[in-house]
Amino acid sequence: MTGFPLPAELAARAREVLAGRVEPVPPRDAATVVILRDGAQGPEVYLLRRKSTMAFAAGAYVFPGGSVDARDTDQAVAWAGPSPAEWGAAFAASEELARGLVCAAVRETFEETGVLLAGPGPHSVVADTTGDDWEADRLALIDRSLAFADFLARRGLVLRSDLLKPWAHWITPEIEPRRFDTRFFVAVLPEGQRTRDVGGEADQVVWKRPADAVELAHQGEIFLMPPTYHTLTELSAHAGVSDVLAAHREIVTIVPRAVEIEGEMRLVMR
């Protein structure tokens, strides 16, 4: 049980929380999407480096994602694929929350990458999202002046929940000042679409083989948070995107916790 060493400031907060002197912050529901594509040497994942000025996970390489918006649970969202009830069963969530998680996954992916998991019908997908009108809608979604349901309705689009696969469930440790209850999804980059460096919370984007990203983290070249590191390690065992999609997943909630080991505060997964 070696775990991840905590920086001094977080270690001090951990001791306060463990001693009962600081109350843990309630986690916010969130969704994260691992976008995959097949590369010459196996699957590749899309990673964004969060700006150093961000309050949460500054400088970390992460998957696209974010918090559930209250409007993501709107039943007016046009839907194709597994139902919210089926997603709720996969993630041990209520039907309403599951609807919000899937909508947040698709919305945040579009906001942060330009990739849209939706199409004109239940068996089609948007081929290109690079025009000025798409960019205007993306920015309107980000500043919350446009609801996701209205965005889809105006364009005559259907959310394709079948393009997502449930992968994991992580809850930020109680010691963190910002906490998220995050469901992880995987999805394949739709044919014809391409990711874009759309700015915002990230200052750099890359496609990487999961094993390469893990190795860079070992070398101290990049910073990965434990859920990202763990997910990339799991994905590195698969030879291709089809293998990832075919993998059996039993979603078990993981809540890393802080423990003191030989005088040092460390984060362990179990």
N, C-alpha and C positions, 0 to 999 in steps of 0.2 A: 504494500500500500504506500507507494511513493508519492503519486499525485503531482500536481502542478504547484510550484512555489508561488505564493502571493506577494505582490509588491507591498512595500511597507505601509502605505496608506490604507490599502484594503485589509491587510493583516491586522492593523489596529482596529478597524471597524469590525472585523470578524470577532475579535476578542470581546468587543463591547456587545455584539449581538449574542454571542454564546453565553456571556455572563448575565444576559437579560436586561442590560442597561439601555439597549437600543431595540426598538420594535421593528421587525422585518417589514419591508414594503410589500403590499399586495402585488402579485404579478399581473400584467396586462396580456390578454389573449393576442397572439400573433401567429403569422404564417411565414414560412421560409420555403423557397423553391430552388432546388438544385437543377439547373438547366444543363442538359447533356447533349453531346454530339459525338459521333464516331470520328476518331482521328486515325492517323497512319499507324499509331502504336497502341490503339485501344481507346476507351472512352475519355473524353475531355469534359471538364466542368468550367462553368463561367463564374469568375470570382471578381468582386469589387473591393477595392481598398477604401475603407472609410476615412474621411478627412481627419486630420489630426486635431481639428477643432471640435469634433463631435463629442457630445457628452457621454455617449455609450459606445464602447468598443472602438475608441479612437485608434486609427492606424491599422486596424485588423482587416485581414482579407476575409470577406464574408460572402454568403450567397444572397441573392436578392430576397427581399421580404420586409415585413413591417407589421405594425399593429392593425388589428381589426377595427374598421370604422363602423360606427353604429348603423350606418346605412348599408353596410355589406350584408346585413341580414334581411334586406328587403325581398319579399317574396315575388316582387314583380320582375326580378332578374330572369331573363330567358335562359333556360337550362337544358343541356343535353348530357347524357351520361349518367353514371351512378347518382342516385338521389341524395339529398341532404341526410335522409335517414340512414342510408347505407354508409355515408361518410361518418356519421355519428357513431355507428357501430364500429367502424375501423379505428376511430380515435377516442372511443369512450367519451363522447361528447353529446350534448343535447342536439336535437335536429336543428334548432335555431342557431346554436353556436357553430355547428358543422357547416351550415350554409354560409355563415359569416367567414369562417376560415377559408373555405374554397374560393369565395369571392375575393377575399383579401389576397389570397395567393395569386390569383389571376391579375387582379388590379395592380398589386405591388410589382409583379413581374413586368407588366407593361410600363408602369411609371419609371422603373429603375433600369430597364434594358431595351424598351421598345418592342419586346416580344409579346404577342397577344395570343393567348390560348382561347380563341373564339373564332367563329366563322358564320357565314350566312345561313348555314343549316347544320343539322346534327352530325353530318359526315364530311364537313368541309372546314377549312381554316383560312383565315385572312392570309393572303400571299405577300403583302407588302404594307408596312406601316411607317414609311419614311417621308411622306409628304408633309407640307406645312400644316395642312388641316389636321393630320394625326398629331403633329407636335403641339398644336394649340389645345387639342383635347387632352393630351398627356399632361400638359402644364395645368390645365383646369382641374384634372383629377388630383394632382399633387396639392394644389392650394384649396382643395375641397369645395370649389365653386361649382363643380360638376359631380353628380353622384354616379357611381358605376352603373347602376341600373338604367339611368337616363342615357348614359354614354352608349350602352349596348342597344337600347331601344331606338335611339336616334339614327344609329347606323344599321339597324336591322340585323343585329348580330346575336348569336347564341353562345353562351358560355359552354365550353367543352370540358366538363369535369372528367371525362374519360381520358383526357390527355395528361392527367395527373395520377401519380401513384403515391399512396401513403408510405412514409419511410420511417419517421421517428417522432418522439415527443420529449422535448427537453424543457425543464423549468429552471430559470436562473436561480442560483443559490440564494439562500435567505440573507446572506451577508452583503449582497450587492445593493447599492442605493437605487438602482433602476433594475426592475425585474420584468421578465416576460415568460408567459406560458405558451411555448411555441411548438406548433406542429410542423414537421418537416415533410415536404413533398419532393418528388423527382418528376421531371418532365423532359421530353426530347424537344430540341429546337425544331419548330415546324419547318417543313420543306418550303423554301422560297423566302422565309424570313431570315433576318440577320440581326444580331445584337448591335447596339449602338452605345457609344460612350456618351450618355446623356447628361453627365454631370450631376449636380445636386449634392447628395450626401457623400458621393465617391469622388476621388481624385485620380483613380487609375482603375482600369479593367483589364483582365487577362483571361485567356483560355489556358487551362493547365490539365495535364494528366494528374489524377488524384495522387498517385505515388510521388510524382515530381513535387507537388505542392507540399506534401508531408515531409519530403526530404529537405526542401528549402526551409521549412519550419525548424527541422532538427538542426540545420546549419545556422539558424538565427537570421536568415535572410528575409523571412517574412514572419508576421505574427498571426497565429491562428488561435481563436478561442476554442475551448475544449469541445463544444458540440461540432464545430466545423472540422476540427482535427479528427475527431472520432468518425464523423460521416465520411470524410475523405479516405480514412483508413479502411473503412468498410467497402467503399466503392473501388478502391485499388485492387480488391480481390477479384473483380469482374473483368473478363476479357473484352467485352463489348457492351454497347448500350442495350442490346436485346437481352443480354444476361442480367443486367440490372433490372430491367422491367419484369423479367421472369422470376426474379428472386422472391422467395417467400419471406414475408415480413410479419412478425408478431410485434405490435407496437407496445413497448413497455416504457412507462414514464421514468425518465432519468432526472434526478435532482442532485447535482453535485453538492457536496457539503465540505465545510472547512474543518480540518482537524489539525491539532498541534503535534508535530512529529519532531522529537529531539529539539524542542524549543523553536521550531520554525512552523509557521502557519502554512498549510498546503491544502489544495483543493483535490478531493478524491471523488471518483464517479459513483461509488456505492456507499 
